Amino acid sequence: MAWFDLDHAPPPFSIVAQSAYSRVLRALALNGSGIAWLPERCVREDIQRGALVNAGSERWNTDIEIRLYASPERAKLLEFNLWENIRDWQESGLATI
């Protein structure tokens, strides 16, 4: 396999799978089916044990902001569980607010 300088030229990638589920993409990357852009929290242990590596430099890392919108009725149903989960993630270091 040829090595590509991901910082200076677009690599000749072919999309072989797309999924909204990071678990699916992680599994494909772990079995050698290609590369995946995944949240760090999903692959931290894989990286620590050497099962996965960053495919490019820090330049390819990005922070994202997630915004949720819901009707007032739906928001009331989601409020407690949603904010409890976000607080748990924040306390564990997996998310920042």
N, C-alpha and C positions, 0 to 999 in steps of 0.2 A: 504494500500500500504506500502510495506517495504521501509525503508530509506536505501540508499546505500551510503557508504563513497566513493565518486567519486575521492577523492585524493589518495586512497590506493588500490582500486580494480577496475577492469573494470566492469562497470555495465552491466547487462543482457538486453541490448537494442535490440529491433527488429525494423528494418526500415519499417515504414508504408507509407512514402511519401518522394519523392525527387523532388526538383525543383530548377531551376536556378534563380527563382524569390523570393527574400526575402519577398515580400508581401504575397505570398502564404504560406510560412513557418510560418510567423508571425501570419497569420490568424489561422492556425492550432494550433499553440501554445496557442493563446488567447482563442480558444474554448475548450482547454483541451485535444487535441489529442496527446500531447506528448511534447517533448522538441525540440528546434531548435538552431542551431548555426547561429546567425544573427549579422550583423553590428550594433554596438552600436547606430549609428545615426538613424537607423530604429526603434529602440525600446526605445529610451531615455525617451520619454513621458510615454510609457507604464510602464516602471520601476519606474518613479517618482510617478505615481498614484497608484502603487502597483498591476497593472494588470498582470505584468510579474516580475519575480525575476531571479537573477543569479542562475543557477543550481549547480554551484560548486564554488570553491575558485578562487582567482585571478590567480592561476596557470593555470586555463583553459582559461584565456583571452590571446589573441595573437594579435600582430600587423601584418599586411600584407602589402606587396608592390605589386602594380599593375603596370605592364608595358604593353604599347600598341604598337603594330607593325602594320604598314600599308605600302603599296606601295607608292611611291612619289605622284602618282596621287590621290590616296585616301586620303593621308595625307593633301594635299592641300584643299580638300573638307571638311575635319573634323576640320582643324586647328583652325579657329576662334571660332566656337561654343564649341568645346571641351575645349580649354584653358579658354574660358570665364566661362564655367561651373565649371571648377576646381578652378579658382580664386574665384568664388562665394562661393563654398564649403569651401575654405580655409578661406575666410573672415568671414564666419558664424561659424567657429570653427569645422566644420564637417570633414575637411580633412587637412592634413599637407603635405607639400612638402619639 
